[in-house]
Amino acid sequence: MYTALKDQIPAITQRQRQVVELIAAGCSNEEVGERLGISPRTAKAHCDVLRQKLGVTRRRQIPVAYRTLTGRDPLAESLGSRWDDSEG
């Protein structure tokens, strides 16, 4: 599933990376929307696009596929940004 995508990693926008981080943190579409200032329906649309780009069928597979394709752990990125915010 991921092997075919590794040859050409899909472009993931900054907003989509934020959505991946929140999904990795266990947030629902409602929570994603609330945290990003978008509607739950828009959050779901981001998830649908991410599932297509990453070649997965389920929402919960998005963070794993993202990590597999990019080598970046979305949960660690999310936690890192929280540490950066609290230090300032």
C-alpha positions as CSV (number, residue, x, y, z in Angstrom):
1,M,0.0,0.0,0.0
2,Y,2.7,2.6,1.0
3,T,5.4,1.2,-1.3
4,A,3.9,2.7,-4.4
5,L,3.5,6.1,-2.7
6,K,7.1,6.2,-1.5
7,D,8.3,6.8,-5.1
8,Q,6.4,10.0,-5.2
9,I,5.4,11.4,-1.8
10,P,2.2,13.4,-2.1
11,A,2.3,17.1,-1.2
12,I,0.9,17.7,2.3
13,T,-0.1,21.3,3.1
14,Q,0.7,22.9,6.5
15,R,-3.0,22.8,7.4
16,Q,-3.1,19.1,6.5
17,R,-0.1,18.5,8.7
18,Q,-1.9,20.2,11.5
19,V,-4.9,17.9,11.0
20,V,-2.6,14.8,10.9
21,E,-1.1,15.9,14.3
22,L,-4.5,16.3,15.9
23,I,-5.7,12.9,14.5
24,A,-2.5,11.4,16.0
25,A,-3.4,13.0,19.3
26,G,-6.8,11.3,19.2
27,C,-9.0,14.3,18.3
28,S,-12.3,13.8,16.7
29,N,-13.4,15.9,13.7
30,E,-15.3,18.2,16.1
31,E,-12.2,18.7,18.2
32,V,-10.0,19.2,15.2
33,G,-12.4,21.9,14.0
34,E,-12.5,23.6,17.3
35,R,-8.8,23.7,17.7
36,L,-8.2,24.9,14.2
37,G,-11.1,27.3,14.0
38,I,-12.8,25.4,11.2
39,S,-16.1,23.5,11.0
40,P,-16.2,19.7,11.7
41,R,-17.3,19.3,8.1
42,T,-14.2,21.0,6.9
43,A,-12.1,18.9,9.3
44,K,-13.7,15.8,7.8
45,A,-13.0,17.1,4.2
46,H,-9.3,17.4,5.2
47,C,-9.4,13.8,6.5
48,D,-10.9,12.6,3.3
49,V,-8.2,14.3,1.2
50,L,-5.5,13.0,3.5
51,R,-6.9,9.4,3.2
52,Q,-6.8,9.7,-0.6
53,K,-3.3,11.2,-0.7
54,L,-1.9,8.7,1.8
55,G,-3.6,5.7,0.2
56,V,-5.5,4.5,3.3
57,T,-9.1,3.6,3.9
58,R,-9.5,4.5,7.5
59,R,-9.1,7.8,9.4
60,R,-7.0,6.2,12.1
61,Q,-4.5,5.0,9.5
62,I,-3.6,8.6,8.5
63,P,-0.9,9.2,11.2
64,V,0.8,5.8,10.5
65,A,0.8,6.4,6.7
66,Y,2.1,9.9,7.2
67,R,5.0,8.7,9.4
68,T,5.8,5.8,7.0
69,L,5.9,8.1,4.0
70,T,7.7,11.1,5.5
71,G,9.7,9.6,8.3
72,R,8.2,12.3,10.6
73,D,6.2,11.4,13.7
74,P,3.1,13.6,13.7
75,L,2.5,13.1,17.5
76,A,6.1,14.1,18.3
77,E,5.8,17.2,16.1
78,S,2.6,18.1,17.9
79,L,4.1,17.7,21.3
80,G,7.2,19.6,20.3
81,S,5.2,22.6,19.2
82,R,3.4,22.6,22.6
83,W,6.8,22.6,24.4
84,D,8.0,25.5,22.2
85,D,4.8,27.4,23.0
86,S,5.2,26.9,26.8
87,E,8.8,28.0,26.9
88,G,8.3,31.4,25.4
